[in-house]
Amino acid sequence: MPAMHICHVITRLIVGGAQENTVLTCEGLHQRGYRVTLITGPTRGPEGSLVDRARRGGYEFIELRELIRAVNPWMDTRARRLLNMEFRRLRPDVVHTHSSKAGILGRLAARDARVPHVVHTIHGMSFNRTQPRLVQRAYAWLERLAARRSHAIVTVADALIEQTVAAGICPRAKLLTIYSGMEIEQFTPRAALRAQTRQAWGVADDEVVVGTVARLSRKKGYEQLIPIMADAAAREPRLRFVWIGDGAQRADYEAELDRLGLRDRTRLVGLVPPADVPAMLAGCDILAHTSQWEGLPRAVVQALLMQIPAVAFDIDGTPEVVLGGRTGRLVPLNDLPAFAVALCDLARDPERRRALGHVGREHCRERFDWRRMVDQLEALYLRLSG
């Protein structure tokens, strides 16, 4: 029999969790002998790109310039029509969509094209606490419409199943959790790598580095992180801060760091290739994760794999990674003083940091292996087609 043909659709291939998840899935399925096609929209912006890696993946890669991230009725209508045409031409056995825009347009187009099996992954809810109420309601309505055209919906955290059911998007029976996979072998803690990175940063042995890995944009919580840093630095002068990532709000955040006198103790590394993230994390002692909206915090998983404990807000899928008191500290959403205190408590207790990091690595090492993710997705596709 010919190999099953699986077509993945995502809005753009920036350097991000949903995108890395999708590219790893395509690579894994291709290596197992499946026919794989990846359809994406244009990838622009300061967040970096995975397009070159996708083009080298050995599977078919298609870019539709109409499949843009921003809401645009004219372009969205064209994108849906073009997706429909591609699905009719490709005749895949499974269409698997990712992200909000591609998830809605791709699922509607797949059913119009009579694709036998339609799957969607929720990497983070398209309607969330950062949006106006009217926008949340509109996205929830569209998600319900698209869910009726889905045979299965994957979530990257159990918390997203609960949120999906609570919002009336679809029955629980249509949902399953498959944790987002990562190339865990890249995230191996090494003393020499830690020393090399800290030397490059000019960090003294007795200084404590708080790292953050996130795009420089508002939903990632920098408006909360900066005052937390100011509070924590006043309490604990040994603290130093490193930001890994770039984004549209960089200049605004740099100005705020200057205003609060934090610029001299904060290093903005900027955008780094995914392969360099382990080295950046190796130089840190604690990860601060202040995102206002999460599916599953991929940066936290990567830090824990490097035995770096995390302090994070208690939202969405975060408690499935930051196990309070075992792999880090959870803080109520936007309780900035409590977050600063948690950072300082860990900064003053290196033995506690080591213990949390050790448990964190063991918790994440198997659970978030990308090969396990591909195993589970392959089993889902076979079950649907059986």
RAGI-V381170 format. One record per run of one state. SS is the DSSP state (helix for helix, strand for strand, loop for the rest). FROM is the first residue (numbers start at 0). TO is the last residue. Records with the same first field share a line. If there is no record, write none. Layout:
SS = FROM-TO  FROM-TO
This chain:
loop = 0-3  10-12  14-15  31-33  40-47  49-49  55-58  63-71  90-92  98-98  112-115  122-131  147-150  155-156  166-170  177-180  182-182  186-189  201-206  213-216  220-220  235-237  244-248  259-261  270-272  282-284  289-296  305-307  313-314  320-322  324-326  331-334  347-348  365-367  385-385
strand = 4-9  13-13  34-39  48-48  59-62  93-97  116-121  151-154  174-176  181-181  207-212  238-243  265-269  285-288  308-312  323-323  327-330  368-368
helix = 16-30  50-54  72-89  99-111  132-146  157-165  171-173  183-185  190-200  217-219  221-234  249-258  262-264  273-281  297-304  315-319  335-346  349-364  369-384
